[in-house]
């Protein structure tokens, strides 16, 4: 079936081409060439409305293509082109900033090391806060067994307000510092990746191997 369809298409193309030369030579008018939904090539003085948005060629009296009209693009295609253009403009802007900011690879590496060292100091300090919070939490937990509801003694006194407050506050502080640490670790990973990309792009722009 595919072979037969191909033969029919080829015969139609040959016949249509002959018709183009005959009609074009006699009338001198421009002719349009388009492909229908079945893949068959057609020629005519005008494009049928249902194919007006598709790719088409304009042919002169000698059967020579003198103009080409691309198919109308869908909204998705236009949006994709806009995104691609915006990305290219953004990349050009980043490249210009990179070249205007740094003069050598060593300068990029020096700034990277300085910023990573600063983050490392911040994480070290945060870890110290976490250790201190864990120490206070252990002290509070060491007395919880004396009070309800942690004590198995049915006659145990209720937990004093001060102990309950200490437990809540140290828990909040510990949670906050752990979140700070995770944030700093994420910043470090992002920073390393960004500097690695800047170094690679700088080498590419400068032709450094």
C-alpha positions in Angstrom: 0.0 0.0 0.0 2.8 2.4 0.8 4.6 1.6 -2.4 1.4 2.2 -4.4 0.7 5.5 -2.7 4.3 6.6 -3.5 3.8 5.7 -7.1 0.5 7.6 -7.3 2.2 10.7 -5.6 5.1 10.5 -8.1 2.8 10.3 -11.1 0.7 13.2 -9.8 3.9 15.2 -9.3 5.1 14.5 -12.9 1.6 15.3 -14.3 1.3 18.5 -12.2 4.8 19.7 -13.2 3.9 19.3 -16.9 0.7 21.2 -16.3 2.6 24.0 -14.6 4.8 24.5 -17.6 1.9 24.4 -20.0 -0.3 26.7 -18.0 2.6 29.0 -16.9 4.0 29.4 -20.4 0.5 30.1 -21.9 -0.8 32.5 -19.3 2.3 34.1 -17.7 0.6 33.9 -14.4 2.2 32.9 -11.1 1.2 29.6 -9.8 1.1 28.2 -6.2 2.5 24.8 -5.1 1.2 23.1 -2.0 0.9 19.7 -0.4 -2.4 18.3 0.7 -3.2 16.2 3.8 -2.4 13.0 1.9 1.1 14.3 0.9 0.1 14.9 -2.7 1.6 18.0 -4.5 -0.8 20.4 -6.1 -0.5 23.5 -8.3 -3.0 26.2 -8.9 -3.7 29.9 -9.3 -4.6 30.1 -5.6 -4.3 28.2 -2.4 -7.4 26.4 -1.1 -8.5 28.0 2.2 -7.8 24.8 4.2 -4.2 24.9 3.1 -3.6 28.7 3.3 -1.6 28.4 6.6 0.7 25.6 5.3 4.0 25.9 3.6 3.8 26.9 0.0 5.9 27.9 -3.0 5.2 30.4 -5.8 6.4 29.4 -9.3 6.9 31.5 -12.4 5.9 30.8 -16.0 9.1 28.7 -16.4 8.2 26.5 -13.5 11.0 28.0 -11.4 10.4 28.7 -7.7 10.6 32.4 -7.2 9.2 32.6 -3.6 8.7 30.4 -0.6 6.2 31.0 2.2 6.7 29.1 5.4 3.8 27.5 7.2 2.1 29.7 9.8 3.4 28.8 13.3 1.2 27.6 16.1 1.0 29.5 19.4 3.2 26.8 21.0 5.8 27.2 18.3 5.8 31.0 18.7 6.0 30.7 22.5 9.0 28.3 22.1 10.7 30.7 19.8 10.2 33.6 22.3 11.6 31.5 25.1 14.6 30.5 23.0 15.2 34.2 22.1 14.9 35.3 25.7 17.3 32.6 26.8 19.8 33.7 24.1 19.6 37.3 25.2 20.0 36.3 28.8 23.1 34.2 28.0 24.6 37.1 26.0 24.0 39.4 29.1 25.6 36.9 31.4 28.6 36.5 29.0 29.1 40.3 28.9 28.9 40.5 32.7 31.4 37.7 33.0 33.9 39.3 30.7 33.4 42.8 32.3 33.8 41.4 35.8 36.8 39.2 35.5 40.1 39.4 33.6 41.5 36.0 34.4 40.6 32.5 35.6 42.7 33.1 38.8 40.4 36.1 39.7 37.3 33.9 39.4 38.9 31.2 41.5 40.1 33.7 44.1 36.6 35.1 44.6 35.1 31.6 44.7 37.5 30.6 47.4 36.8 33.7 49.5 33.0 33.2 49.3 33.3 29.5 50.1 35.5 30.3 53.1 33.0 32.8 54.4 30.2 30.2 54.1 32.4 27.6 55.8 32.9 30.0 58.7 29.1 30.6 58.9 28.4 26.8 58.9 31.0 26.2 61.6 29.4 28.8 63.8 25.9 27.3 63.1 27.2 23.9 64.1 28.5 25.3 67.4 25.0 26.7 68.1 23.5 23.3 67.3 25.9 21.6 69.7 25.0 24.1 72.5 21.3 23.6 71.8 21.7 19.9 72.0 23.6 20.2 75.3 20.7 22.3 76.8 18.2 19.8 75.4 20.0 16.9 77.1 19.9 18.8 80.4 16.2 19.4 80.1 15.5 15.8 79.1 17.5 14.5 82.1 14.9 15.9 84.5 11.8 15.1 82.5 11.6 11.6 84.1 10.7 13.3 87.4 7.5 14.8 86.2 4.2 13.8 84.6 3.6 12.6 81.9 7.2 11.3 81.5 7.4 9.6 84.9 6.1 6.1 85.6 5.4 7.2 89.2 1.6 7.8 89.5 2.4 10.3 92.3 4.9 12.2 90.3 4.4 16.0 90.3 3.3 17.8 87.1 6.0 19.4 85.0 7.0 22.9 86.2 6.2 25.7 83.8 9.9 26.6 83.7 10.9 23.1 82.5 8.1 23.1 79.9 9.2 26.5 78.6 12.9 25.4 78.5 11.9 22.3 76.5 9.9 24.4 74.0 12.5 27.1 73.6 15.4 24.8 73.1 13.5 22.7 70.6 12.6 25.8 68.6 16.2 27.0 68.7 17.6 23.7 67.6 15.1 23.5 64.7 16.0 27.0 63.6 19.7 26.4 63.6 19.3 23.1 61.8 17.3 24.9 59.1 20.1 27.6 58.9 22.7 24.9 58.4 20.7 23.2 55.6 20.3 26.6 53.9 24.0 27.3 54.1 24.8 23.9 52.7 22.4 24.5 49.8 24.0 27.9 49.2 27.4 26.2 49.2 26.3 23.7 46.6 24.7 26.3 44.4 27.8 28.6 44.7 30.1 25.8 43.7 28.0 24.9 40.7 27.7 28.6 39.6 31.5 29.2 39.9 32.2 26.0 38.0 29.8 27.2 35.2 31.4 30.6 35.2 34.9 29.1 34.9 33.9 26.8 32.1 32.1 29.6 30.2 35.0 32.0 30.7 37.4 29.5 29.2 35.1 29.0 26.3 34.7 32.8 25.6 38.5 33.3 26.0 39.5 30.2 24.0 41.4 28.8 26.9 42.1 25.0 26.8 
